[in-house]
Every structure is written in structure tokens, then in C-alpha cells.
Amino acid sequence: MRARSTALATVLAFLMAVTASAAIVYSTNGSGTGFVTPTTGLTLNQSSGTASATLTFTPNISGSSGVPSSIDLGDFRLVCPGCSTQGDGTASSIFGSFTFDLQISDTTDGATGTFHGTSTGGTIWSDVSNISLTWSPLQLGPGTSNAETGDFGTTFFTKQLNTYIVAPNSGTPAVDTTLQGYVDSTPEPATFSLIGGALLGLAFLRRKKLSRS
């Protein structure tokens, strides 16, 4: 009896491991990724200020990850070679309000969806950045939830509410803000049935063992 119970427990553990070991391939290099207001592609220039500055996005051309997992969606790069420190106050740059669309291409499932980021802009110095983005929606998938094309299947991508752009003299590597996300999947109905059957089998064996004792 103990051997059967152990075997079923092993099967259950295997099934649950299978649901967590799937791989997903994705990209943020789609045509829908870029600054929207104004329309400038993947680079945004400052709107005013005494120093020239740019905010550039480097997409993740092709990322592959198991699920669940934290993932890299790309990098914002803030550059202002002529900016002084805030304490010095002689040269700064100002970015006006803007919007940014981050398009997720789920290559594995064949779906696309977009996280929309909005920013009120802000003033930057070499050691200070007041720029951040607020994202919506915070989740794409599963199925056609927030999908623009295709179907995410059981896969979902999540994004934190805010991204804070680091100062030009900060970041790892320097001047970079890594855009983080999270990918996971929900078990398919067939997998739920298999797990449920294993659980019922364990419960039956336990009940039978108790009745004999």
C-alpha cells in the first residue's frame, strides 16, 4: 500500500513539474514598440533644457524562458553628456509628457499584446532623473485577454505598475534601466484532470488503508 501511495505521489509531483517546466519564446521588437507621443520610434529627444539628452529603448529581440520566471523585456537608456549634477545646477534637460507602447510578441503561442506606458516627463541632471512610466494593462493573456492578434493559450505576461528611469550616471550597465516582467502559465484542462485524478487516487488509498487499520 505504501508503495502505491508513493507511486501516485511521484506521478502527481511529475505532473505538477510538467506544468511549471514549459518554455516560452517572446520578443519586444515588434512594429508596435516605440514612443507614441511624439512618434519617434525607439528614441525620444528632450523637449527643452540647456543640455541635449536622449531616451532610447533597446528591445529584447528574442527571449526564451521557462515558466514561471522573471524576464527581461528590454532596456531604457538615458544619455545626457552635457548635464551637470543637480547640486551644480548649470545644465539640465527636460522631457515633456510622452507615451510608450511595449508590444509583446509571444512566438510560442502566436499572439501579440501591448503594455501602454504613460509618463509626465521630468527634469534630469547627470545624477538625478525624475522620469517614470506607469503601465496599463498589467497582464496579457491567457487566451485572448488583452491580445491584439492570436491567442496566448495558457501563457500570461505581467508587468509592474511603474518603471523609474535611472539617472545618466546610474544603472547596470551604466545609464541603463532594465525593464522587468514576469511570465507564467495556467495548467490546461487536461492537466487539471490528470492532477485531480492523482489526488482522488491518493485519497482513495488513504481511506482504504484507514478502513483496514
BALOBA-1460 file (C-alpha; in Angstrom, 3 decimals):
// residues 213
<rec num="1" residu="m" x="0.000" y="0.000" z="0.000"/>
<rec num="2" residu="r" x="2.810" y="2.402" z="0.889"/>
<rec num="3" residu="a" x="4.431" y="1.695" z="-2.463"/>
<rec num="4" residu="r" x="1.222" y="2.569" z="-4.340"/>
<rec num="5" residu="s" x="0.796" y="5.771" z="-2.368"/>
<rec num="6" residu="t" x="4.397" y="6.730" z="-3.048"/>
<rec num="7" residu="a" x="3.968" y="5.977" z="-6.744"/>
<rec num="8" residu="l" x="0.891" y="8.173" z="-7.007"/>
<rec num="9" residu="a" x="2.639" y="10.957" z="-5.113"/>
<rec num="10" residu="t" x="5.522" y="10.686" z="-7.577"/>
<rec num="11" residu="v" x="3.124" y="10.891" z="-10.537"/>
<rec num="12" residu="l" x="1.450" y="13.941" z="-9.013"/>
<rec num="13" residu="a" x="4.778" y="15.661" z="-8.453"/>
<rec num="14" residu="f" x="5.776" y="14.884" z="-12.040"/>
<rec num="15" residu="l" x="2.547" y="16.315" z="-13.449"/>
<rec num="16" residu="m" x="2.928" y="19.496" z="-11.444"/>
<rec num="17" residu="a" x="6.547" y="19.785" z="-12.563"/>
<rec num="18" residu="v" x="5.470" y="19.447" z="-16.197"/>
<rec num="19" residu="t" x="3.068" y="22.378" z="-15.822"/>
<rec num="20" residu="a" x="5.932" y="24.510" z="-14.476"/>
<rec num="21" residu="s" x="8.644" y="23.484" z="-16.925"/>
<rec num="22" residu="a" x="7.185" y="24.711" z="-20.206"/>
<rec num="23" residu="a" x="9.284" y="27.140" z="-22.245"/>
<rec num="24" residu="i" x="8.130" y="30.353" z="-23.879"/>
<rec num="25" residu="v" x="9.786" y="32.410" z="-26.627"/>
<rec num="26" residu="y" x="8.894" y="36.084" z="-26.830"/>
<rec num="27" residu="s" x="10.060" y="39.383" z="-28.321"/>
<rec num="28" residu="t" x="9.560" y="43.117" z="-27.723"/>
<rec num="29" residu="n" x="10.993" y="44.035" z="-31.119"/>
<rec num="30" residu="g" x="7.632" y="44.246" z="-32.879"/>
<rec num="31" residu="s" x="6.499" y="47.173" z="-35.020"/>
<rec num="32" residu="g" x="4.182" y="48.297" z="-32.224"/>
<rec num="33" residu="t" x="7.019" y="49.027" z="-29.785"/>
<rec num="34" residu="g" x="8.117" y="52.656" z="-29.552"/>
<rec num="35" residu="f" x="7.439" y="56.164" z="-28.314"/>
<rec num="36" residu="v" x="3.972" y="57.273" z="-29.363"/>
<rec num="37" residu="t" x="3.789" y="60.964" z="-28.429"/>
<rec num="38" residu="p" x="5.605" y="62.269" z="-30.326"/>
<rec num="39" residu="t" x="6.096" y="59.461" z="-32.827"/>
<rec num="40" residu="t" x="9.854" y="58.982" z="-32.827"/>
<rec num="41" residu="g" x="10.415" y="55.231" z="-32.990"/>
<rec num="42" residu="l" x="12.733" y="53.888" z="-30.289"/>
<rec num="43" residu="t" x="14.468" y="57.180" z="-29.432"/>
<rec num="44" residu="l" x="12.965" y="60.228" z="-27.703"/>
<rec num="45" residu="n" x="14.733" y="63.627" z="-27.657"/>
<rec num="46" residu="q" x="14.385" y="66.117" z="-24.820"/>
<rec num="47" residu="s" x="11.762" y="68.834" z="-25.293"/>
<rec num="48" residu="s" x="13.755" y="71.679" z="-23.684"/>
<rec num="49" residu="g" x="16.657" y="72.483" z="-21.380"/>
<rec num="50" residu="t" x="20.234" y="73.647" z="-21.645"/>
<rec num="51" residu="a" x="21.709" y="70.202" z="-22.397"/>
<rec num="52" residu="s" x="20.875" y="67.715" z="-25.149"/>
<rec num="53" residu="a" x="19.530" y="64.357" z="-23.963"/>
<rec num="54" residu="t" x="18.014" y="61.214" z="-25.442"/>
<rec num="55" residu="l" x="15.975" y="58.339" z="-24.043"/>
<rec num="56" residu="t" x="16.398" y="55.212" z="-26.167"/>
<rec num="57" residu="f" x="14.744" y="51.810" z="-25.854"/>
<rec num="58" residu="t" x="16.630" y="48.632" z="-26.761"/>
<rec num="59" residu="p" x="14.109" y="45.796" z="-27.237"/>
<rec num="60" residu="n" x="14.584" y="42.150" z="-26.389"/>
<rec num="61" residu="i" x="14.796" y="40.775" z="-29.928"/>
<rec num="62" residu="s" x="14.323" y="37.146" z="-28.914"/>
<rec num="63" residu="g" x="13.995" y="35.932" z="-25.341"/>
<rec num="64" residu="s" x="13.461" y="32.357" z="-24.227"/>
<rec num="65" residu="s" x="12.488" y="31.400" z="-20.700"/>
<rec num="66" residu="g" x="10.925" y="28.650" z="-18.686"/>
<rec num="67" residu="v" x="7.754" y="29.418" z="-16.748"/>
<rec num="68" residu="p" x="7.246" y="30.708" z="-14.171"/>
<rec num="69" residu="s" x="10.142" y="33.142" z="-14.446"/>
<rec num="70" residu="s" x="11.177" y="36.779" z="-14.288"/>
<rec num="71" residu="i" x="12.058" y="38.021" z="-17.757"/>
<rec num="72" residu="d" x="13.885" y="40.927" z="-19.399"/>
<rec num="73" residu="l" x="11.615" y="42.940" z="-21.716"/>
<rec num="74" residu="g" x="14.283" y="45.412" z="-22.840"/>
<rec num="75" residu="d" x="16.280" y="48.428" z="-21.643"/>
<rec num="76" residu="f" x="15.758" y="52.186" z="-21.453"/>
<rec num="77" residu="r" x="18.976" y="54.154" z="-21.944"/>
<rec num="78" residu="l" x="19.060" y="57.773" z="-20.717"/>
<rec num="79" residu="v" x="22.035" y="59.783" z="-22.034"/>
<rec num="80" residu="c" x="22.870" y="63.422" z="-21.320"/>
<rec num="81" residu="p" x="26.602" y="64.083" z="-21.843"/>
<rec num="82" residu="g" x="26.240" y="67.818" z="-21.181"/>
<rec num="83" residu="c" x="24.203" y="67.536" z="-17.979"/>
<rec num="84" residu="s" x="25.719" y="68.811" z="-14.726"/>
<rec num="85" residu="t" x="24.871" y="67.477" z="-11.287"/>
<rec num="86" residu="q" x="21.716" y="68.762" z="-9.646"/>
<rec num="87" residu="g" x="23.856" y="70.407" z="-6.971"/>
<rec num="88" residu="d" x="25.827" y="72.321" z="-9.580"/>
<rec num="89" residu="g" x="22.622" y="73.253" z="-11.402"/>
<rec num="90" residu="t" x="24.274" y="74.722" z="-14.503"/>
<rec num="91" residu="a" x="22.981" y="72.316" z="-17.173"/>
<rec num="92" residu="s" x="19.902" y="70.113" z="-17.226"/>
<rec num="93" residu="s" x="17.450" y="68.662" z="-19.719"/>
<rec num="94" residu="i" x="13.669" y="68.449" z="-19.705"/>
<rec num="95" residu="f" x="11.472" y="65.750" z="-21.230"/>
<rec num="96" residu="g" x="7.831" y="66.601" z="-21.797"/>
<rec num="97" residu="s" x="4.995" y="64.120" z="-21.254"/>
<rec num="98" residu="f" x="5.031" y="61.120" z="-23.573"/>
<rec num="99" residu="t" x="3.576" y="57.664" z="-24.081"/>
<rec num="100" residu="f" x="5.368" y="54.434" z="-24.889"/>
<rec num="101" residu="d" x="3.965" y="51.167" z="-26.238"/>
<rec num="102" residu="l" x="5.696" y="47.885" z="-25.413"/>
<rec num="103" residu="q" x="4.459" y="45.155" z="-27.744"/>
<rec num="104" residu="i" x="4.890" y="41.554" z="-26.624"/>
<rec num="105" residu="s" x="5.149" y="39.007" z="-29.418"/>
<rec num="106" residu="d" x="4.501" y="35.563" z="-27.953"/>
<rec num="107" residu="t" x="6.292" y="33.448" z="-30.557"/>
<rec num="108" residu="t" x="5.456" y="30.163" z="-28.866"/>
<rec num="109" residu="d" x="1.687" y="30.672" z="-28.820"/>
<rec num="110" residu="g" x="1.419" y="33.063" z="-31.775"/>
<rec num="111" residu="a" x="-0.115" y="36.102" z="-30.079"/>
<rec num="112" residu="t" x="0.650" y="39.792" z="-29.619"/>
<rec num="113" residu="g" x="-0.387" y="42.271" z="-26.950"/>
<rec num="114" residu="t" x="0.762" y="45.711" z="-25.811"/>
<rec num="115" residu="f" x="1.608" y="47.289" z="-22.474"/>
<rec num="116" residu="h" x="0.881" y="51.042" z="-22.710"/>
<rec num="117" residu="g" x="3.207" y="53.289" z="-20.689"/>
<rec num="118" residu="t" x="2.482" y="56.937" z="-19.880"/>
<rec num="119" residu="s" x="4.903" y="59.483" z="-18.453"/>
<rec num="120" residu="t" x="4.549" y="63.068" z="-17.287"/>
<rec num="121" residu="g" x="8.202" y="63.602" z="-18.236"/>
<rec num="122" residu="g" x="10.560" y="65.471" z="-15.925"/>
<rec num="123" residu="t" x="13.883" y="67.248" z="-15.489"/>
<rec num="124" residu="i" x="17.152" y="65.316" z="-15.469"/>
<rec num="125" residu="w" x="20.690" y="66.082" z="-14.369"/>
<rec num="126" residu="s" x="23.694" y="63.782" z="-14.574"/>
<rec num="127" residu="d" x="22.864" y="62.358" z="-11.128"/>
<rec num="128" residu="v" x="19.069" y="62.757" z="-10.960"/>
<rec num="129" residu="s" x="16.176" y="61.514" z="-13.085"/>
<rec num="130" residu="n" x="12.537" y="62.433" z="-12.490"/>
<rec num="131" residu="i" x="11.219" y="60.307" z="-15.366"/>
<rec num="132" residu="s" x="8.944" y="57.320" z="-14.781"/>
<rec num="133" residu="l" x="6.322" y="55.370" z="-16.723"/>
<rec num="134" residu="t" x="3.006" y="53.973" z="-15.499"/>
<rec num="135" residu="w" x="1.796" y="50.858" z="-17.325"/>
<rec num="136" residu="s" x="-1.601" y="49.524" z="-18.370"/>
<rec num="137" residu="p" x="-2.815" y="46.802" z="-18.546"/>
<rec num="138" residu="l" x="-0.648" y="44.910" z="-16.083"/>
<rec num="139" residu="q" x="-1.304" y="41.479" z="-17.612"/>
<rec num="140" residu="l" x="-1.580" y="39.970" z="-21.099"/>
<rec num="141" residu="g" x="-3.300" y="36.603" z="-21.600"/>
<rec num="142" residu="p" x="-4.209" y="33.827" z="-21.076"/>
<rec num="143" residu="g" x="-6.308" y="33.155" z="-24.149"/>
<rec num="144" residu="t" x="-7.301" y="36.357" z="-25.917"/>
<rec num="145" residu="s" x="-7.268" y="38.542" z="-22.783"/>
<rec num="146" residu="n" x="-5.700" y="41.868" z="-23.872"/>
<rec num="147" residu="a" x="-4.487" y="40.186" z="-27.065"/>
<rec num="148" residu="e" x="-4.349" y="42.223" z="-30.271"/>
<rec num="149" residu="t" x="-3.728" y="39.243" z="-32.524"/>
<rec num="150" residu="g" x="-3.760" y="35.497" z="-31.952"/>
<rec num="151" residu="d" x="-4.224" y="33.614" z="-28.701"/>
<rec num="152" residu="f" x="-1.871" y="33.446" z="-25.697"/>
<rec num="153" residu="g" x="-3.128" y="29.958" z="-24.842"/>
<rec num="154" residu="t" x="-2.359" y="29.390" z="-21.157"/>
<rec num="155" residu="t" x="0.530" y="31.875" z="-21.052"/>
<rec num="156" residu="f" x="0.344" y="35.230" z="-19.316"/>
<rec num="157" residu="f" x="2.809" y="38.125" z="-19.118"/>
<rec num="158" residu="t" x="2.702" y="40.580" z="-16.224"/>
<rec num="159" residu="k" x="4.286" y="43.987" z="-15.791"/>
<rec num="160" residu="q" x="4.934" y="46.084" z="-12.680"/>
<rec num="161" residu="l" x="2.845" y="49.256" z="-12.401"/>
<rec num="162" residu="n" x="5.768" y="51.701" z="-12.594"/>
<rec num="163" residu="t" x="9.192" y="51.883" z="-14.232"/>
<rec num="164" residu="y" x="11.578" y="54.510" z="-12.872"/>
<rec num="165" residu="i" x="14.252" y="55.629" z="-15.348"/>
<rec num="166" residu="v" x="17.659" y="55.836" z="-13.662"/>
<rec num="167" residu="a" x="19.892" y="58.930" z="-13.861"/>
<rec num="168" residu="p" x="22.528" y="59.167" z="-16.641"/>
<rec num="169" residu="n" x="25.330" y="58.266" z="-14.201"/>
<rec num="170" residu="s" x="23.467" y="55.246" z="-12.757"/>
<rec num="171" residu="g" x="22.356" y="51.792" z="-13.855"/>
<rec num="172" residu="t" x="23.942" y="48.424" z="-14.536"/>
<rec num="173" residu="p" x="25.368" y="48.705" z="-17.114"/>
<rec num="174" residu="a" x="25.739" y="52.488" z="-16.885"/>
<rec num="175" residu="v" x="22.741" y="54.636" z="-17.953"/>
<rec num="176" residu="d" x="20.536" y="51.527" z="-18.439"/>
<rec num="177" residu="t" x="17.184" y="50.788" z="-16.836"/>
<rec num="178" residu="t" x="16.240" y="47.141" z="-17.359"/>
<rec num="179" residu="l" x="12.544" y="46.657" z="-17.997"/>
<rec num="180" residu="q" x="11.465" y="43.631" z="-15.983"/>
<rec num="181" residu="g" x="8.417" y="41.412" z="-16.428"/>
<rec num="182" residu="y" x="7.098" y="38.009" z="-15.407"/>
<rec num="183" residu="v" x="5.831" y="35.079" z="-17.456"/>
<rec num="184" residu="d" x="3.788" y="32.114" z="-16.244"/>
<rec num="185" residu="s" x="1.100" y="29.746" z="-17.487"/>
<rec num="186" residu="t" x="-2.075" y="28.193" z="-16.166"/>
<rec num="187" residu="p" x="-2.435" y="24.403" z="-16.482"/>
<rec num="188" residu="e" x="-4.584" y="23.212" z="-19.367"/>
<rec num="189" residu="p" x="-7.883" y="21.441" z="-18.515"/>
<rec num="190" residu="a" x="-6.374" y="18.054" z="-19.393"/>
<rec num="191" residu="t" x="-3.553" y="18.635" z="-16.930"/>
<rec num="192" residu="f" x="-6.071" y="19.637" z="-14.255"/>
<rec num="193" residu="s" x="-7.893" y="16.353" z="-14.895"/>
<rec num="194" residu="l" x="-4.710" y="14.324" z="-14.519"/>
<rec num="195" residu="i" x="-3.774" y="16.098" z="-11.294"/>
<rec num="196" residu="g" x="-7.324" y="15.706" z="-9.994"/>
<rec num="197" residu="g" x="-7.271" y="12.000" z="-10.797"/>
<rec num="198" residu="a" x="-3.993" y="11.538" z="-8.948"/>
<rec num="199" residu="l" x="-5.369" y="13.384" z="-5.917"/>
<rec num="200" residu="l" x="-8.503" y="11.220" z="-5.922"/>
<rec num="201" residu="g" x="-6.334" y="8.122" z="-6.140"/>
<rec num="202" residu="l" x="-4.307" y="9.217" z="-3.134"/>
<rec num="203" residu="a" x="-7.472" y="9.942" z="-1.165"/>
<rec num="204" residu="f" x="-8.930" y="6.524" z="-2.059"/>
<rec num="205" residu="l" x="-5.793" y="4.657" z="-0.986"/>
<rec num="206" residu="r" x="-5.627" y="6.587" z="2.269"/>
<rec num="207" residu="r" x="-9.277" y="5.826" z="3.012"/>
<rec num="208" residu="k" x="-8.759" y="2.145" z="2.212"/>
<rec num="209" residu="k" x="-5.734" y="1.986" z="4.471"/>
<rec num="210" residu="l" x="-7.623" y="3.599" z="7.355"/>
<rec num="211" residu="s" x="-10.540" y="1.188" z="6.952"/>
<rec num="212" residu="r" x="-8.209" y="-1.807" z="7.174"/>
<rec num="213" residu="s" x="-6.494" y="-0.477" z="10.273"/>
